[in-house]
């Protein structure tokens, strides 16, 4: 009976840990627009420092998709550490990488938070 309980607990813990690791590796690479979390940070910061509004509008008018550091940093790490042997995947990734740096912006960098 103890052996069955041990096996059951082992499987449950192993499954939970595996799912947690998989969730950490699944990052969202594409956002269609500025995220709600980033917009809230922008509003909060502009309310406390109104003179920064023009700096934000300048960035916003360039059609960047603005993300929080929590959203931006995992993608940045993925982009900087991407490695593959496949030439097709490498070429596709290089196109993605160029577009990504032209499109996404870390809100913490804008306001130096």
DSSP file (Angstrom, degrees, kcal/mol; ACC not computed):
  #  RESIDUE AA STRUCTURE BP1 BP2  ACC     N-H-->O    O-->H-N    N-H-->O    O-->H-N    TCO  KAPPA ALPHA  PHI   PSI    X-CA   Y-CA   Z-CA
    1    1 A X     >        0   0    0      0, 0.0     4,-2.3     0, 0.0     5,-0.2   0.000 360.0 360.0 360.0 -42.6    0.0    0.0    0.0
    2    2 A X  H  >  +     0   0    0      1,-0.2     4,-2.7     2,-0.2     5,-0.2   0.875 360.0  54.1 -63.8 -36.3    2.8    2.4    0.9
    3    3 A X  H  > S+     0   0    0      2,-0.2     4,-2.5     1,-0.2    -1,-0.2   0.905 108.1  49.0 -64.5 -40.9    4.5    1.6   -2.5
    4    4 A X  H  > S+     0   0    0      2,-0.2     4,-2.6     1,-0.2    -2,-0.2   0.912 112.1  48.3 -64.8 -42.2    1.3    2.5   -4.3
    5    5 A X  H  X S+     0   0    0     -4,-2.3     4,-3.0     2,-0.2     5,-0.3   0.908 111.2  51.1 -63.4 -41.5    1.0    5.8   -2.4
    6    6 A X  H  X S+     0   0    0     -4,-2.7     4,-2.8     2,-0.2    -2,-0.2   0.939 111.9  46.1 -60.6 -47.4    4.6    6.5   -3.1
    7    7 A X  H  X S+     0   0    0     -4,-2.5     4,-2.5     2,-0.2    -2,-0.2   0.913 113.1  50.3 -62.3 -43.0    4.1    5.9   -6.8
    8    8 A X  H  X S+     0   0    0     -4,-2.6     4,-2.5     2,-0.2    -2,-0.2   0.951 113.8  43.9 -60.5 -51.0    1.0    8.0   -6.9
    9    9 A X  H  X S+     0   0    0     -4,-3.0     4,-2.8     1,-0.2     5,-0.3   0.887 112.5  53.5 -62.5 -39.3    2.6   10.9   -5.1
   10   10 A X  H  X S+     0   0    0     -4,-2.8     4,-2.7    -5,-0.3    -1,-0.2   0.932 111.1  45.7 -60.6 -45.9    5.7   10.6   -7.3
   11   11 A X  H  X S+     0   0    0     -4,-2.5     4,-2.5     2,-0.2    -2,-0.2   0.902 113.8  48.9 -64.9 -41.6    3.5   10.8  -10.5
   12   12 A X  H  X S+     0   0    0     -4,-2.5     4,-2.5     2,-0.2    -2,-0.2   0.942 115.4  43.2 -64.1 -47.9    1.5   13.7   -9.2
   13   13 A X  H  X S+     0   0    0     -4,-2.8     4,-2.7     2,-0.2     5,-0.2   0.913 114.4  50.6 -65.2 -42.9    4.6   15.7   -8.2
   14   14 A X  H  X S+     0   0    0     -4,-2.7     4,-2.5    -5,-0.3    -1,-0.2   0.910 112.2  47.3 -61.6 -43.0    6.4   14.8  -11.4
   15   15 A X  H  X S+     0   0    0     -4,-2.5     4,-2.5    -5,-0.2    -2,-0.2   0.921 112.7  48.8 -64.6 -44.2    3.4   15.9  -13.5
   16   16 A X  H  X S+     0   0    0     -4,-2.5     4,-2.0     2,-0.2    -2,-0.2   0.921 113.8  45.6 -63.0 -44.7    3.0   19.1  -11.6
   17   17 A X  H  X S+     0   0    0     -4,-2.7     4,-2.2     2,-0.2    -1,-0.2   0.912 112.9  51.0 -65.5 -42.6    6.7   20.0  -11.9
   18   18 A X  H  X S+     0   0    0     -4,-2.5     4,-2.4    -5,-0.2    -2,-0.2   0.915 110.2  48.8 -62.1 -43.8    6.7   19.1  -15.6
   19   19 A X  H  X S+     0   0    0     -4,-2.5     4,-2.5     1,-0.2    -1,-0.2   0.888 110.0  52.3 -64.0 -38.7    3.7   21.3  -16.3
   20   20 A X  H  X S+     0   0    0     -4,-2.0     4,-1.8     2,-0.2    -1,-0.2   0.911 110.5  47.5 -63.7 -42.2    5.3   24.1  -14.5
   21   21 A X  H  X S+     0   0    0     -4,-2.2     4,-1.4     2,-0.2    -2,-0.2   0.894 111.9  50.1 -65.8 -40.0    8.5   23.8  -16.5
   22   22 A X  H  X S+     0   0    0     -4,-2.4     4,-1.4     1,-0.2     3,-0.2   0.908 109.1  51.9 -64.9 -41.3    6.5   23.6  -19.8
   23   23 A X  H  < S+     0   0    0     -4,-2.5    -1,-0.2     1,-0.2    -2,-0.2   0.867 107.2  53.2 -64.2 -35.5    4.5   26.7  -18.8
   24   24 A X  H  < S+     0   0    0     -4,-1.8    -1,-0.2     1,-0.2    -2,-0.2   0.831 109.6  48.3 -68.6 -31.0    7.7   28.6  -18.2
   25   25 A X  H  < S+     0   0    0     -4,-1.4     2,-1.0    -3,-0.2    -1,-0.2   0.713  92.0  87.3 -82.7 -20.4    9.1   27.8  -21.6
   26   26 A X     <  +     0   0    0     -4,-1.4     2,-0.4    -5,-0.1    -1,-0.1  -0.696  59.8 170.2 -82.1 104.1    5.9   28.8  -23.4
   27   27 A X        -     0   0    0     -2,-1.0     2,-0.6    47,-0.1    44,-0.0  -0.873  37.9-116.0-114.7 150.4    6.3   32.5  -24.1
   28   28 A X        -     0   0    0     -2,-0.4    47,-0.1     1,-0.2     3,-0.1  -0.746  29.6-179.2 -85.6 120.5    4.1   34.6  -26.2
   29   29 A X        +     0   0    0     -2,-0.6     2,-0.4     1,-0.2    -1,-0.2   0.686  62.8  50.5 -94.1 -21.2    6.2   35.9  -29.1
   30   30 A X        -     0   0    0      2,-0.0     2,-0.4     0, 0.0    -1,-0.2  -0.974  54.8-179.2-128.5 130.7    3.6   38.0  -30.9
   31   31 A X        -     0   0    0     -2,-0.4     3,-0.1     1,-0.1     4,-0.0  -0.990  19.1-151.9-123.2 134.0    1.3   40.7  -29.6
   32   32 A X  S    S-     0   0    0     -2,-0.4     2,-0.3     1,-0.1    -1,-0.1   0.739  76.5  -4.9 -77.9 -21.0   -1.2   42.5  -31.9
   33   33 A X  S    S-     0   0    0     32,-0.1    32,-0.1    33,-0.1    -1,-0.1  -0.951  97.7 -53.9-158.7 173.0   -1.2   45.7  -29.8
   34   34 A X        -     0   0    0     -2,-0.3    33,-0.2    30,-0.2     2,-0.1  -0.318  66.0-113.7 -54.9 135.8    0.0   47.4  -26.7
   35   35 A X     >  -     0   0    0     31,-1.8     4,-2.4     1,-0.1     5,-0.2  -0.344  12.0-120.6 -77.5 157.4   -0.9   45.2  -23.7
   36   36 A X  H  > S+     0   0    0      1,-0.2     4,-2.5     2,-0.2     5,-0.2   0.897 114.3  54.6 -60.9 -41.8   -3.4   46.3  -21.0
   37   37 A X  H  > S+     0   0    0      1,-0.2     4,-1.9     2,-0.2    -1,-0.2   0.904 109.8  46.2 -61.0 -41.9   -0.7   45.9  -18.3
   38   38 A X  H  > S+     0   0    0     28,-0.2     4,-2.4     2,-0.2    -1,-0.2   0.904 110.9  52.7 -67.3 -41.1    1.6   48.3  -20.2
   39   39 A X  H  X S+     0   0    0     -4,-2.4     4,-2.6     1,-0.2    -2,-0.2   0.896 108.7  50.6 -61.8 -40.0   -1.2   50.8  -20.9
   40   40 A X  H  X S+     0   0    0     -4,-2.5     4,-2.5     2,-0.2    -1,-0.2   0.911 110.2  49.1 -64.3 -42.2   -2.0   50.8  -17.1
   41   41 A X  H  X S+     0   0    0     -4,-1.9     4,-2.5     2,-0.2    -2,-0.2   0.897 111.1  50.9 -63.7 -39.1    1.6   51.5  -16.3
   42   42 A X  H  X S+     0   0    0     -4,-2.4     4,-3.0     2,-0.2     5,-0.3   0.954 111.4  46.6 -62.0 -50.4    1.7   54.3  -18.8
   43   43 A X  H  X S+     0   0    0     -4,-2.6     4,-2.3     1,-0.2    -2,-0.2   0.919 113.5  49.0 -58.1 -45.5   -1.4   55.9  -17.4
   44   44 A X  H  X S+     0   0    0     -4,-2.5     4,-1.4     1,-0.2    -1,-0.2   0.907 114.6  44.6 -62.5 -42.8   -0.1   55.6  -13.8
   45   45 A X  H  X S+     0   0    0     -4,-2.5     4,-2.2     2,-0.2    -2,-0.2   0.910 112.2  50.6 -71.0 -41.9    3.3   57.0  -14.7
   46   46 A X  H  < S+     0   0    0     -4,-3.0    -1,-0.2     1,-0.2    -2,-0.2   0.875 107.7  55.0 -64.6 -36.5    1.9   59.9  -16.8
   47   47 A X  H  < S+     0   0    0     -4,-2.3     3,-0.3    -5,-0.3    -1,-0.2   0.875 114.4  39.8 -62.7 -36.3   -0.5   60.8  -13.9
   48   48 A X  H  < S+     0   0    0     -4,-1.4     2,-0.2     1,-0.2    -2,-0.2   0.761 130.5  27.4 -85.3 -25.0    2.5   61.1  -11.6
   49   49 A X    ><  +     0   0    0     -4,-2.2     3,-1.9    -5,-0.1    -1,-0.2  -0.679  67.4 176.3-135.9  79.4    4.8   62.8  -14.1
   50   50 A X  G >  S+     0   0    0     -3,-0.3     3,-1.7     1,-0.3     4,-0.3   0.771  74.2  68.0 -59.8 -28.4    2.7   64.8  -16.6
   51   51 A X  G 3  S+     0   0    0      1,-0.3     3,-0.5     2,-0.1     4,-0.4   0.651  89.4  66.4 -68.5 -12.0    5.8   66.2  -18.5
   52   52 A X  G <> S+     0   0    0     -3,-1.9     4,-2.2     1,-0.2     3,-0.3   0.586  75.4  90.9 -80.5 -10.6    6.6   62.7  -19.7
   53   53 A X  H <> S+     0   0    0     -3,-1.7     4,-2.8     1,-0.2    -1,-0.2   0.873  83.1  51.6 -55.9 -42.0    3.5   62.6  -21.8
   54   54 A X  H  > S+     0   0    0     -3,-0.5     4,-2.1    -4,-0.3    -1,-0.2   0.888 108.3  52.1 -65.6 -37.3    5.2   64.1  -24.9
   55   55 A X  H  > S+     0   0    0     -4,-0.4     4,-1.6    -3,-0.3    -1,-0.2   0.922 112.4  46.0 -62.8 -43.3    8.0   61.5  -24.7
   56   56 A X  H  X S+     0   0    0     -4,-2.2     4,-3.1     1,-0.2    -2,-0.2   0.931 110.6  52.0 -65.0 -45.3    5.3   58.7  -24.6
   57   57 A X  H  X S+     0   0    0     -4,-2.8     4,-2.6     1,-0.2    -1,-0.2   0.865 106.2  55.4 -61.2 -36.0    3.3   60.2  -27.5
   58   58 A X  H  X S+     0   0    0     -4,-2.1     4,-0.5     2,-0.2    -1,-0.2   0.914 113.7  40.3 -61.3 -43.6    6.5   60.3  -29.6
   59   59 A X  H ><>S+     0   0    0     -4,-1.6     3,-1.0     1,-0.2     5,-0.9   0.912 115.0  51.9 -70.4 -43.0    7.0   56.6  -29.0
   60   60 A X  H ><5S+     0   0    0     -4,-3.1     3,-1.6     1,-0.3    -2,-0.2   0.871 103.8  57.7 -63.4 -38.1    3.3   55.8  -29.4
   61   61 A X  H 3<5S+     0   0    0     -4,-2.6    -1,-0.3     1,-0.3    -2,-0.2   0.685  93.9  67.5 -67.4 -17.9    3.1   57.6  -32.7
   62   62 A X  T <<5S-     0   0    0     -3,-1.0    -1,-0.3    -4,-0.5    -2,-0.2   0.396 113.9-116.9 -82.6   4.5    5.8   55.4  -34.1
   63   63 A X  T < 5 +     0   0    0     -3,-1.6    -3,-0.1     1,-0.2    -2,-0.1   0.798  55.3 163.1  67.1  31.2    3.4   52.5  -33.9
   64   64 A X      < -     0   0    0     -5,-0.9     2,-0.7    -4,-0.1    40,-0.2  -0.461  41.0-127.8 -72.2 152.9    5.3   50.5  -31.4
   65   65 A X  E     -a  104   0A   0     38,-3.1    40,-2.3   -32,-0.1     2,-0.4  -0.937  30.6-146.7 -98.9 117.3    3.6   47.7  -29.5
   66   66 A X  E     +a  105   0A   0     -2,-0.7   -31,-1.8    38,-0.2     2,-0.3  -0.730  20.9 178.5 -97.1 131.8    4.5   48.5  -25.9
   67   67 A X  E     -a  106   0A   0     38,-2.9    40,-3.1    -2,-0.4    41,-0.3  -0.833  30.1-108.7-124.2 160.7    5.0   45.7  -23.4
   68   68 A X    >>  -     0   0    0     -2,-0.3     4,-2.8    38,-0.2     3,-0.6  -0.429  38.4-106.8 -78.3 165.1    5.9   45.5  -19.7
   69   69 A X  H 3> S+     0   0    0      1,-0.2     4,-2.7     2,-0.2     5,-0.3   0.872 121.7  59.3 -61.0 -36.2    9.3   44.2  -18.8
   70   70 A X  H 34 S+     0   0    0      1,-0.2     4,-0.4     2,-0.2    -1,-0.2   0.821 114.6  35.9 -63.2 -30.8    7.7   41.0  -17.6
   71   71 A X  H <> S+     0   0    0     -3,-0.6     4,-0.7     2,-0.1    -2,-0.2   0.820 122.1  44.9 -87.4 -36.4    6.3   40.4  -21.1
   72   72 A X  H  X S+     0   0    0     -4,-2.8     4,-2.5     1,-0.2     3,-0.3   0.906 102.9  60.5 -77.8 -45.1    9.3   41.9  -23.0
   73   73 A X  H  X S+     0   0    0     -4,-2.7     4,-2.6     1,-0.2     5,-0.2   0.866 101.4  51.2 -60.1 -43.5   12.3   40.3  -21.3
   74   74 A X  H  > S+     0   0    0     -4,-0.4     4,-2.1    -5,-0.3    -1,-0.2   0.886 113.3  47.0 -62.1 -35.2   11.4   36.6  -21.9
   75   75 A X  H  X S+     0   0    0     -4,-0.7     4,-3.0    -3,-0.3    -2,-0.2   0.917 111.1  51.2 -69.4 -42.9   11.0   37.4  -25.6
   76   76 A X  H  X S+     0   0    0     -4,-2.5     4,-2.5     1,-0.2    -2,-0.2   0.915 110.5  49.0 -59.4 -43.8   14.3   39.3  -25.7
   77   77 A X  H  X S+     0   0    0     -4,-2.6     4,-1.8     2,-0.2    -1,-0.2   0.922 112.4  48.3 -61.5 -44.4   16.0   36.4  -24.0
   78   78 A X  H  X S+     0   0    0     -4,-2.1     4,-1.0     1,-0.2    -2,-0.2   0.929 112.6  48.4 -61.2 -46.1   14.5   34.0  -26.6
   79   79 A X  H  < S+     0   0    0     -4,-3.0     3,-0.4     1,-0.2    -2,-0.2   0.903 114.6  44.9 -62.9 -42.1   15.5   36.2  -29.5
   80   80 A X  H  < S+     0   0    0     -4,-2.5    -1,-0.2    -5,-0.2    -2,-0.2   0.772 119.9  40.1 -74.9 -25.2   19.1   36.6  -28.2
   81   81 A X  H  < S+     0   0    0     -4,-1.8    -1,-0.2    -5,-0.2    -2,-0.2   0.391  80.7 131.2-105.3   3.4   19.6   32.9  -27.4
   82   82 A X     <  +     0   0    0     -4,-1.0     2,-0.3    -3,-0.4    -3,-0.0  -0.314  28.6 170.5 -61.4 134.7   17.8   31.4  -30.4
   83   83 A X        +     0   0    0     -2,-0.0     2,-0.3     0, 0.0    -2,-0.0  -0.981   4.5 159.3-148.9 133.5   19.9   28.7  -32.1
   84   84 A X        -     0   0    0     -2,-0.3    -2,-0.0     1,-0.1     6,-0.0  -0.991  37.1-144.9-151.1 154.8   19.1   26.2  -34.8
   85   85 A X  S    S+     0   0    0     -2,-0.3     2,-0.3     5,-0.0    -1,-0.1   0.706  75.8  97.8 -89.1 -24.1   20.9   24.0  -37.3
   86   86 A X     >  -     0   0    0      1,-0.2     4,-2.1     2,-0.0     5,-0.1  -0.511  62.1-155.1 -72.6 124.6   18.1   24.4  -39.9
   87   87 A X  H  > S+     0   0    0     -2,-0.3     4,-2.4     2,-0.2     5,-0.2   0.880  94.5  52.8 -66.6 -38.9   18.9   27.1  -42.5
   88   88 A X  H  > S+     0   0    0      2,-0.2     4,-2.4     1,-0.2    -1,-0.2   0.931 111.6  45.2 -62.6 -46.4   15.2   27.7  -43.3
   89   89 A X  H  > S+     0   0    0      1,-0.2     4,-2.6     2,-0.2    -1,-0.2   0.886 112.2  52.8 -64.6 -38.2   14.4   28.2  -39.6
   90   90 A X  H  X S+     0   0    0     -4,-2.1     4,-2.2     2,-0.2    -2,-0.2   0.920 110.6  46.4 -64.3 -44.0   17.4   30.4  -39.1
   91   91 A X  H  X S+     0   0    0     -4,-2.4     4,-1.6     2,-0.2    -2,-0.2   0.911 113.6  48.7 -64.5 -43.4   16.3   32.6  -42.1
   92   92 A X  H  X S+     0   0    0     -4,-2.4     4,-2.2     1,-0.2    -2,-0.2   0.911 111.5  50.5 -62.5 -41.8   12.7   32.8  -40.9
   93   93 A X  H  X S+     0   0    0     -4,-2.6     4,-3.1     1,-0.2    -2,-0.2   0.889 105.5  55.5 -65.1 -39.4   13.9   33.7  -37.4
   94   94 A X  H  X S+     0   0    0     -4,-2.2     4,-2.0     2,-0.2    -1,-0.2   0.870 108.5  48.6 -62.7 -36.6   16.2   36.5  -38.7
   95   95 A X  H  X S+     0   0    0     -4,-1.6     4,-2.2     2,-0.2    -1,-0.2   0.930 113.2  47.5 -66.2 -45.5   13.2   38.1  -40.4
   96   96 A X  H  X S+     0   0    0     -4,-2.2     4,-2.8     1,-0.2    -2,-0.2   0.917 110.7  52.5 -58.8 -44.8   11.2   37.7  -37.2
   97   97 A X  H  X S+     0   0    0     -4,-3.1     4,-2.3     2,-0.2     5,-0.2   0.912 109.5  47.6 -61.6 -44.8   14.0   39.2  -35.1
   98   98 A X  H  X S+     0   0    0     -4,-2.0     4,-1.4     1,-0.2    -1,-0.2   0.938 115.6  44.5 -63.0 -46.3   14.4   42.3  -37.3
   99   99 A X  H  X S+     0   0    0     -4,-2.2     4,-1.2     1,-0.2    -2,-0.2   0.880 110.8  56.0 -64.6 -37.3   10.6   42.9  -37.3
  100  100 A X  H >X S+     0   0    0     -4,-2.8     4,-2.7     1,-0.2     3,-0.6   0.935 108.5  45.2 -63.0 -47.0   10.5   42.3  -33.5
  101  101 A X  H 3< S+     0   0    0     -4,-2.3    -1,-0.2     1,-0.2    -2,-0.2   0.786 114.7  49.8 -69.1 -25.7   13.1   44.9  -32.6
  102  102 A X  H 3< S+     0   0    0     -4,-1.4    -1,-0.2    -5,-0.2    -2,-0.2   0.677 121.0  34.3 -79.8 -17.8   11.4   47.4  -35.0
  103  103 A X  H << S+     0   0    0     -4,-1.2   -38,-3.1    -3,-0.6     2,-0.3   0.822 103.3  65.6-109.3 -41.5    8.0   46.7  -33.5
  104  104 A X  E  <  -a   65   0A   0     -4,-2.7     2,-0.4   -40,-0.2   -38,-0.2  -0.636  53.2-172.4 -99.0 147.3    8.1   46.0  -29.7
  105  105 A X  E     -a   66   0A   0    -40,-2.3   -38,-2.9    -2,-0.3     2,-0.7  -0.999  23.8-128.9-138.8 138.0    9.1   48.4  -27.0
  106  106 A X  E >>  -a   67   0A   0     -2,-0.4     4,-1.2   -40,-0.2     3,-1.2  -0.783  14.7-151.7 -88.0 116.1    9.7   47.8  -23.3
  107  107 A X  H 3> S+     0   0    0    -40,-3.1     4,-1.9    -2,-0.7     5,-0.2   0.810  94.1  61.7 -60.7 -31.9    7.7   50.4  -21.3
  108  108 A X  H 3>>S+     0   0    0    -41,-0.3     5,-2.0     1,-0.2     4,-0.6   0.829 102.9  51.4 -64.9 -29.9   10.2   50.3  -18.4
  109  109 A X  H <45S+     0   0    0     -3,-1.2    -1,-0.2     3,-0.2    -2,-0.2   0.833 106.0  55.3 -73.1 -32.5   12.9   51.5  -20.8
  110  110 A X  H  <5S+     0   0    0     -4,-1.2    -2,-0.2     1,-0.2    -1,-0.2   0.938 122.3  26.4 -64.0 -46.8   10.7   54.4  -22.0
  111  111 A X  H  <5S-     0   0    0     -4,-1.9    -1,-0.2   -55,-0.0    -2,-0.2   0.389 103.4-124.8 -99.7   2.8   10.2   55.7  -18.5
  112  112 A X  T  <5       0   0    0     -4,-0.6    -3,-0.2    -5,-0.2    -4,-0.1   0.933 360.0 360.0  51.5  50.5   13.5   54.3  -17.0
  113  113 A X      <       0   0    0     -5,-2.0    -1,-0.1    -6,-0.2    -4,-0.1   0.468 360.0 360.0 -81.0 360.0   11.5   52.6  -14.3
